[in-house]
Amino acid sequence: MRDETISDFLDRLADRVPAPGGGASAALHAAQAGALLAMVARYSTGEKYAAHQVMVDRIIREADALRGRALTLAEQDAAAFTAVADAYRLPKDSEQARAARSAAIARALVGAARPPAEVITVALDAVELAEALLPIGNPNVITDVAAAAEAARAAATTARVNVEVNLTGIRDERTRGALLADTARVDEIAARAEQITAAVRAELAK
């Protein structure tokens, strides 16, 4: 996924194949948020921004790392969902086979829920970086801070439904609880992203 063209990825996304799907798309939204934040931060260096250079340098490092984490999660999501599809294809022609298939499906669903749950954490990290960058970043690219916030919001809300779709087949209460705790953060992420965009739009309207 890291090396294919955007066009090739979109062709696979549009195809009738199990993966990539919404989970990988959520992760790529997060990766775009990281890239946009890194770009704005790199435009916020030099003498004019010297007072904030330590913070800007930190944002560059963390945004670049965030982009890498998100890409890894996109790849993990695609692999995990393929594992779910494979589990559903297992034979069910005997009691023993059905039990083995059910256990395999349950394990695969847990595996499929974890990458989008982690995307929610990455999205939160991106929003926090956007909040830190907004008041100190280059005003000529301030709209890209809003774009990053909106990409992070899309990552979080898309990831949430991709966690939730797997929850019905997950019986372990501890695992379900941890996943539900991740999804519970999404409304806050979306609200904070909206505040960033509103602040940018207010600045543009002056």
LOROMI-211554 format. One line per field, with one value per residue (C-alpha): residue in one letter; x, y, z. Coordinates in steps of 0.25 Angstrom, whole numbers, plus 2048, in hexadecimal, padded with zeros to 3 digits. Layout:
residu: a, ... .
x: X, ... .
y: Y, ... .
z: Z, ... .
//
This chain:
residu: m, r, d, e, t, i, s, d, f, l, d, r, l, a, d, r, v, p, a, p, g, g, g, a, s, a, a, l, h, a, a, q, a, g, a, l, l, a, m, v, a, r, y, s, t, g, e, k, y, a, a, h, q, v, m, v, d, r, i, i, r, e, a, d, a, l, r, g, r, a, l, t, l, a, e, q, d, a, a, a, f, t, a, v, a, d, a, y, r, l, p, k, d, s, e, q, a, r, a, a, r, s, a, a, i, a, r, a, l, v, g, a, a, r, p, p, a, e, v, i, t, v, a, l, d, a, v, e, l, a, e, a, l, l, p, i, g, n, p, n, v, i, t, d, v, a, a, a, a, e, a, a, r, a, a, a, t, t, a, r, v, n, v, e, v, n, l, t, g, i, r, d, e, r, t, r, g, a, l, l, a, d, t, a, r, v, d, e, i, a, a, r, a, e, q, i, t, a, a, v, r, a, e, l, a, k .
x: 800, 80C, 811, 805, 800, 7F3, 7EC, 7F0, 7EB, 7DE, 7DC, 7DE, 7D5, 7CA, 7CB, 7C3, 7CD, 7CD, 7D8, 7DC, 7CF, 7CA, 7D4, 7E0, 7D9, 7D8, 7E7, 7EA, 7E2, 7EB, 7F7, 7F3, 7F0, 7FF, 804, 7FC, 801, 80F, 80E, 809, 813, 81E, 819, 81A, 829, 833, 836, 827, 823, 830, 828, 820, 82B, 82C, 81D, 81D, 829, 821, 814, 81C, 822, 815, 80D, 817, 816, 807, 807, 80F, 807, 7FA, 800, 804, 7F6, 7F0, 7F8, 7F5, 7E6, 7E6, 7ED, 7E4, 7D7, 7DC, 7DE, 7CF, 7CB, 7D4, 7CE, 7C0, 7C4, 7C8, 7C0, 7B4, 7B0, 7B1, 7B0, 7BF, 7C1, 7B6, 7BC, 7CA, 7C4, 7BC, 7C9, 7D1, 7C7, 7C7, 7D6, 7D6, 7CB, 7D4, 7E0, 7D7, 7D2, 7E0, 7E6, 7DA, 7DA, 7E8, 7E5, 7DC, 7E8, 7F0, 7E5, 7E4, 7F3, 7F2, 7E7, 7F0, 7FB, 7F2, 7EE, 7FC, 800, 7F4, 7F8, 807, 807, 809, 7FC, 7FD, 7FB, 7F1, 7E6, 7EE, 7ED, 7DE, 7E0, 7E9, 7DE, 7D3, 7DB, 7DE, 7CF, 7CC, 7D6, 7D0, 7C1, 7C4, 7CD, 7C1, 7B7, 7C2, 7C4, 7B5, 7B3, 7BC, 7B6, 7AA, 7B3, 7BC, 7B8, 7C4, 7BF, 7CC, 7D0, 7C2, 7C4, 7D1, 7CC, 7C0, 7C9, 7D0, 7C3, 7BE, 7C9, 7C5, 7BA, 7C4, 7CE, 7C4, 7C0, 7CE, 7D1, 7C4, 7C9, 7D7, 7CF, 7C6, 7D2, 7D9, 7CC, 7CA, 7D9, 7D6, 7CA, 7D1 .
y: 800, 80A, 808, 807, 813, 81B, 816, 807, 808, 80E, 803, 7F9, 801, 801, 7F2, 7E7, 7E2, 7E1, 7EB, 7F6, 7FC, 806, 803, 806, 812, 817, 815, 81C, 828, 828, 827, 833, 83B, 838, 83C, 849, 84D, 84A, 853, 85F, 85D, 85D, 86A, 86F, 86F, 87A, 887, 88C, 880, 87E, 880, 874, 86B, 861, 85E, 85E, 854, 84B, 84C, 849, 83C, 838, 83A, 833, 827, 828, 826, 81A, 814, 816, 810, 804, 803, 804, 7F8, 7F0, 7F3, 7EE, 7E1, 7DF, 7E1, 7D6, 7CD, 7CF, 7CC, 7BF, 7BB, 7BC, 7B3, 7A7, 79A, 798, 78A, 784, 788, 789, 791, 79B, 79C, 79F, 7A9, 7B0, 7B1, 7B6, 7C1, 7C6, 7C7, 7CE, 7D8, 7DC, 7DE, 7E6, 7EF, 7F3, 7FB, 804, 806, 80A, 814, 81B, 81D, 822, 82C, 831, 833, 83B, 844, 847, 84B, 853, 85B, 85D, 862, 86B, 877, 877, 872, 879, 881, 87F, 870, 871, 86A, 85E, 85D, 85C, 852, 849, 84B, 846, 83B, 837, 838, 82F, 825, 824, 823, 819, 811, 811, 80A, 800, 7FC, 7FB, 7F2, 7E8, 7E9, 7E0, 7D4, 7D7, 7D0, 7D3, 7DE, 7E3, 7E5, 7EB, 7F5, 7F9, 7FB, 803, 80C, 80F, 812, 81B, 825, 828, 832, 83A, 839, 83E, 84A, 84E, 84D, 856, 860, 861, 862, 86D, 875, 874, 879, 884, 889, 888, 891, 89C .
z: 800, 803, 7F5, 7EC, 7E5, 7EA, 7DD, 7DF, 7EE, 7EA, 7DF, 7EA, 7F3, 7E8, 7E5, 7EA, 7F4, 803, 805, 805, 80A, 814, 81F, 816, 811, 81F, 821, 815, 819, 826, 81D, 815, 822, 826, 819, 819, 827, 823, 817, 81F, 829, 81F, 819, 828, 829, 828, 82F, 82F, 837, 840, 84D, 84A, 843, 84E, 84D, 83E, 83E, 847, 83E, 832, 839, 83E, 832, 829, 833, 834, 825, 825, 830, 828, 81C, 824, 829, 81B, 817, 824, 822, 814, 819, 825, 81C, 812, 81E, 822, 814, 814, 822, 81C, 811, 81A, 819, 822, 81D, 82B, 83A, 83C, 82F, 833, 841, 83B, 831, 83C, 844, 838, 834, 843, 842, 835, 839, 845, 83C, 832, 83D, 842, 837, 836, 845, 844, 839, 842, 84B, 840, 83C, 84A, 849, 83C, 842, 84E, 844, 83C, 849, 84C, 83E, 83B, 844, 840, 831, 824, 822, 813, 814, 820, 818, 817, 826, 825, 81A, 823, 82E, 824, 81F, 82E, 830, 824, 829, 837, 832, 827, 831, 83B, 832, 82E, 83C, 83F, 833, 83A, 848, 846, 843, 84F, 85C, 865, 86E, 871, 863, 860, 86B, 866, 858, 85D, 865, 858, 851, 85C, 859, 84B, 84E, 856, 84A, 841, 849, 84B, 83C, 83A, 843, 83B, 82E, 834, 839, 82C, 825, 82F, 82C, 81D, 81E, 825 .
//
